[in-house]
């Protein structure tokens, strides 16, 4: 995976707050902690957009056929959508 080095600016108070909650065993460096936080944020945003799109599409649809869907296939499609593959 290609990685790009970048610099971020943040208030000193935010850095102090991060250090208070960062577990050094799980996140040995500040960079590790911020990377994981950003990954989490992106996942949450994708899920919210997907949920909004599903609600928008479902508002005009008869969802009774969803009861007959292969749940394993549906879960795989949701996982692919979350990863941005759809």
N, C-alpha and C positions, 0 to 999 in steps of 0.2 A: 504494500500500500504506500503510495506516494505521500510524503508528509511535507508540509510547508511550515517554515518557521515564521512566526509573526509576533508582533509586540502589541500588547493591549494596555490601555490606561484605565485605572480605576482609582476611586478615592481611597485614601489610606484607611478610612474607617471600614470600608468594605473588605479590604485585605485583612484587617484585624478580625472582622467577623468570620471570614472564611477560615482563618487559622484556628479560631475557637471551635469550629465544627468539623474541620478536616481530621480524619483519622489517619495518622502517619503510617500505620501498618498497612492500611488498605490503599492509601494514596501517598507514596513516599515523597512525591514532589508536588508543589503547587500546580505545576503544569498538568500532572495526572488528574488532579482533582477538577480543574477547570475543564479539561478535555471531556471527562466523564459527565460533568454537569451540562456541557453543551450538547453532547450526544443525547442525554436524557431529554433536554429541552426540545431538540429537533424531533425526537420520537413522539413526544407529547403533542407537539404542533401538528405532525402528520396525522396522528390519531384523531385529533380534534377536527382537522379538515376533512378527513375521511368520514367521520361521524356526521358532520354537517352535510356532506354530499349525500350520504345514505339517507338522512332524514329528508333532505330536499327531494330525492328521487322517490322515496317511499310515500311521500305525502299524496301523490297522485296514483299510487299503485295498489292493487289488491294483493296483500301479502299472504294470503292463504296458501299459495303455492310454495312459499318459503318453508312451510311445515313439512313439505315432502322432499326438501333438498338433502343431498348427501352432506352431512355436517362436516365430515373429514375434508371433503373437497372444498366446502365453503371456508373452513378454517385455513386451509392452505392458500386459497385466494386472498383472504384477508391478510395473511402473513406476507404474501408477495406484494400486496398493495402497500403495506406498511414499509416494506423495504424499498418501495419506489419502482418495482419491476413491472407494474401494470400501468 
